[in-house]
Amino acid sequence: MGACCCCFLAHKPPRENPMHPSREPLVARGPNPTASYHHSPPAITYSEGLSVEDRLKAGFRTFKRTIYNQNPRPFGPLKDGQSPKYMVFACADSRVCPSLTLDLKPGEAFTVRNIASLVPAYQQRIQSSVGSAIEFALTVLKVKCIVVIGHSRCGGIIELLSLREGQPCTYHCIDDWVKIGLAAKKKVERENGLLSFDEKCTMLEKEAVNLSLRNLKTYPFVMDRLKNGTVKLIGAHYDFVNGSFETWHP
């Protein structure tokens, strides 16, 4: 799933929501973005007549022919295990792929993708896929850096900023999930009341990253490693509209 829809459309500014296609695409479609890990990819197109399953198989054949068979050496050591340097939190949005945009090779980053790249605060008694991933990355894989990446036009952030107190939830799961970022939403609204909805969204895309970075510090196995200097936290924002990427330290 890419990102979530907006609630109560009649009351919202005309910010584009990626789960409801617009009449005009936000970004013009170019050639298929299949990427080589070591050289510029050939221009590859797939027949629109392919079934969804056949499209996946065709994509794998392209990967096998142009990447795996061309340079199999990096894949050899991976059969014995992984030792990634990075843990990356990225959005599930189909327009943002950290392996592609950051040129991360197989085995280089242990990646968690969810709506809006959110990291909830530590809660040991609640089953948490995020918490278990963080624990595995640090205690087993011993990653050196945790990166949380927000991005432009994020549907999860649009949904978060659109939430209104007292209104019923529109979705079964989405609203509760993005409420992880409520503190960031309130901060942006409190400090930037005169900005437009779009401008607030851009600020919230980054402020939600800061909130997730703070939440990471509530995990005991993160704090232990921050104190002894064996792990670093980095915030980041990818603007796919303007083609920019920035990082900062919490």
C-alpha positions as CSV (number, residue, x, y, z in Angstrom):
1,M,0.0,0.0,0.0
2,G,1.4,3.4,-0.9
3,A,-0.2,5.9,1.4
4,C,-3.6,6.7,2.8
5,C,-6.6,8.7,1.8
6,C,-7.9,11.9,3.3
7,C,-10.9,11.9,5.5
8,F,-14.0,14.2,5.0
9,L,-13.0,15.5,1.6
10,A,-15.5,18.2,1.6
11,H,-13.7,20.0,4.4
12,K,-10.1,19.6,3.2
13,P,-7.8,21.8,1.1
14,P,-7.1,20.5,-2.4
15,R,-3.9,18.7,-1.4
16,E,-3.3,15.7,-3.6
17,N,-4.0,12.3,-2.0
18,P,-2.0,9.5,-3.6
19,M,-4.7,6.9,-2.9
20,H,-7.2,8.8,-5.1
21,P,-5.6,9.4,-8.5
22,S,-5.8,13.0,-9.7
23,R,-6.8,14.0,-13.2
24,E,-3.2,15.1,-13.8
25,P,-0.3,13.0,-12.4
26,L,1.9,14.7,-9.9
27,V,5.0,13.5,-11.6
28,A,5.2,12.7,-15.3
29,R,5.7,9.0,-15.9
30,G,9.0,8.2,-17.6
31,P,10.6,4.9,-18.5
32,N,10.2,2.0,-16.1
33,P,12.5,2.8,-13.1
34,T,14.2,-0.7,-12.9
35,A,17.6,0.1,-11.5
36,S,20.9,-1.7,-11.8
37,Y,23.1,-1.8,-8.7
38,H,26.3,-1.1,-10.7
39,H,25.5,0.7,-13.9
40,S,22.9,2.7,-15.6
41,P,19.9,0.5,-16.4
42,P,18.8,-0.2,-19.9
43,A,15.5,1.3,-21.0
44,I,13.0,-1.5,-20.2
45,T,9.3,-1.5,-20.8
46,Y,6.7,-4.2,-20.1
47,S,3.7,-5.0,-22.1
48,E,0.5,-3.6,-20.7
49,G,-1.2,-6.9,-21.6
50,L,0.8,-8.8,-19.0
51,S,-1.2,-10.1,-16.0
52,V,-0.1,-8.8,-12.6
53,E,1.6,-12.1,-11.9
54,D,3.4,-12.2,-15.2
55,R,4.6,-8.6,-14.8
56,L,6.4,-9.7,-11.6
57,K,8.0,-12.7,-13.3
58,A,9.1,-10.5,-16.2
59,G,10.6,-8.0,-13.8
60,F,12.5,-10.8,-12.1
61,R,13.8,-12.0,-15.4
62,T,15.1,-8.5,-16.2
63,F,16.8,-8.3,-12.8
64,K,18.4,-11.7,-13.3
65,R,19.6,-10.9,-16.8
66,T,20.8,-7.3,-16.2
67,I,22.0,-7.3,-12.6
68,Y,22.3,-10.8,-11.0
69,N,24.0,-12.5,-14.0
70,Q,26.0,-9.5,-15.0
71,N,27.7,-9.2,-11.5
72,P,26.9,-12.1,-9.2
73,R,29.8,-11.5,-6.9
74,P,28.0,-9.2,-4.4
75,F,25.3,-11.8,-3.9
76,G,27.7,-14.7,-3.0
77,P,28.4,-13.6,0.6
78,L,24.7,-13.0,1.3
79,K,24.0,-16.7,1.3
80,D,26.0,-16.9,4.6
81,G,24.1,-14.1,6.4
82,Q,23.7,-10.4,6.5
83,S,25.6,-7.6,8.2
84,P,23.9,-4.3,7.1
85,K,25.3,-1.0,8.3
86,Y,22.0,0.8,8.2
87,M,18.5,0.3,9.5
88,V,16.1,2.4,7.4
89,F,12.6,3.5,8.2
90,A,10.8,4.6,5.0
91,C,7.3,5.1,3.9
92,A,5.4,2.4,2.1
93,D,4.5,4.9,-0.6
94,S,5.1,3.3,-4.0
95,R,6.8,6.5,-5.3
96,V,9.6,6.3,-2.7
97,C,12.0,3.3,-2.7
98,P,15.1,3.9,-0.5
99,S,17.1,1.1,-2.2
100,L,16.6,3.0,-5.5
101,T,16.9,6.6,-4.4
102,L,19.9,6.0,-2.1
103,D,21.6,3.3,-4.3
104,L,21.6,0.8,-1.4
105,K,23.0,-2.6,-2.4
106,P,21.6,-5.9,-1.3
107,G,22.7,-6.6,2.3
108,E,23.5,-2.9,3.0
109,A,20.2,-1.8,4.7
110,F,17.7,-3.6,7.0
111,T,14.5,-1.8,6.0
112,V,11.1,-1.2,7.6
113,R,8.4,0.4,5.5
114,N,5.1,1.6,6.8
115,I,2.6,4.5,6.5
116,A,4.5,7.8,6.9
117,S,7.7,6.1,8.2
118,L,6.4,6.3,11.8
119,V,8.1,4.7,14.8
120,P,5.8,4.3,17.8
121,A,7.2,4.7,21.3
122,Y,8.4,1.5,23.1
123,Q,5.7,-0.7,24.6
124,Q,7.0,-4.1,25.7
125,R,3.6,-5.6,26.5
126,I,2.1,-4.8,23.0
127,Q,3.1,-7.0,20.1
128,S,5.1,-4.7,17.8
129,S,6.5,-5.5,14.4
130,V,8.4,-2.2,14.6
131,G,9.8,-3.0,18.0
132,S,10.9,-6.4,17.1
133,A,12.6,-5.1,13.9
134,I,14.5,-2.5,15.9
135,E,15.6,-5.1,18.5
136,F,16.7,-7.5,15.7
137,A,18.6,-4.8,13.9
138,L,20.5,-3.8,17.0
139,T,21.0,-6.9,19.0
140,V,21.4,-9.5,16.2
141,L,22.6,-7.6,13.1
142,K,24.3,-4.8,15.1
143,V,23.6,-2.0,12.6
144,K,25.6,1.2,13.1
145,C,23.0,3.7,12.0
146,I,19.2,4.1,12.1
147,V,17.8,6.4,9.5
148,V,14.1,7.7,9.5
149,I,13.1,9.1,6.1
150,G,10.1,11.3,5.5
151,H,9.1,12.4,2.0
152,S,7.1,14.9,-0.1
153,R,3.4,14.5,-0.8
154,C,3.1,11.8,1.9
155,G,-0.5,10.6,2.1
156,G,0.0,9.4,5.7
157,I,1.0,13.0,6.7
158,I,-2.0,14.4,4.8
159,E,-4.2,12.1,6.8
160,L,-2.6,13.0,10.1
161,L,-2.9,16.8,9.5
162,S,-6.5,16.3,8.4
163,L,-7.6,14.5,11.6
164,R,-10.1,16.6,13.6
165,E,-10.8,15.9,17.3
166,G,-14.2,14.4,17.9
167,Q,-14.8,13.2,14.4
168,P,-15.3,9.5,13.8
169,C,-12.5,7.4,12.2
170,T,-13.0,6.7,8.5
171,Y,-10.7,3.7,8.3
172,H,-10.3,0.5,10.3
173,C,-6.5,0.9,10.9
174,I,-5.1,4.0,9.2
175,D,-6.3,6.7,11.6
176,D,-5.1,4.9,14.7
177,W,-1.7,4.3,13.1
178,V,-1.1,7.9,12.0
179,K,-2.1,9.2,15.5
180,I,1.4,8.1,16.5
181,G,2.3,11.5,15.1
182,L,-0.3,13.6,16.9
183,A,2.3,15.4,19.0
184,A,4.1,16.5,15.8
185,K,0.8,17.6,14.3
186,K,0.0,19.8,17.3
187,K,3.5,21.3,17.3
188,V,3.2,22.3,13.6
189,E,-0.3,23.7,14.0
190,R,0.7,25.6,17.2
191,E,3.8,27.2,15.7
192,N,2.7,27.7,12.1
193,G,-1.0,28.6,12.3
194,L,-0.8,31.1,9.4
195,L,0.7,28.7,6.9
196,S,-1.4,27.0,4.2
197,F,-2.3,23.4,4.5
198,D,0.3,22.4,1.9
199,E,3.0,24.3,3.8
200,K,2.0,22.7,7.1
201,C,2.2,19.2,5.4
202,T,5.8,19.9,4.3
203,M,6.7,20.9,7.8
204,L,4.9,18.0,9.3
205,E,6.7,15.6,6.9
206,K,9.9,16.6,8.8
207,E,8.5,17.0,12.2
208,A,7.0,13.5,12.2
209,V,10.6,12.3,11.5
210,N,11.8,14.1,14.5
211,L,9.0,12.5,16.6
212,S,10.0,9.1,15.4
213,L,13.6,9.8,16.3
214,R,12.6,10.8,19.8
215,N,10.4,7.6,20.0
216,L,13.5,5.6,19.1
217,K,15.1,6.8,22.2
218,T,12.4,5.2,24.3
219,Y,13.7,1.7,23.3
220,P,16.1,0.5,25.9
221,F,18.3,-1.3,23.4
222,V,18.6,1.9,21.4
223,M,19.5,4.0,24.4
224,D,22.1,1.5,25.5
225,R,23.9,1.8,22.2
226,L,23.5,5.6,21.9
227,K,25.2,5.9,25.3
228,N,28.1,3.7,24.3
229,G,28.4,5.3,20.9
230,T,27.8,2.1,18.8
231,V,24.8,3.5,16.9
232,K,23.8,6.8,15.4
233,L,20.3,8.3,14.6
234,I,19.8,10.3,11.4
235,G,16.6,12.1,10.2
236,A,16.1,12.6,6.5
237,H,13.6,13.9,4.0
238,Y,13.3,13.0,0.3
239,D,11.5,15.5,-2.0
240,F,10.7,13.5,-5.1
241,V,9.0,16.5,-6.6
242,N,12.1,18.6,-6.7
243,G,14.7,15.8,-6.6
244,S,16.4,16.7,-3.3
245,F,17.5,14.8,-0.2
246,E,18.5,16.2,3.1
247,T,19.7,14.7,6.4
248,W,20.0,16.0,10.0
249,H,21.0,14.7,13.4
250,P,18.5,14.8,16.3
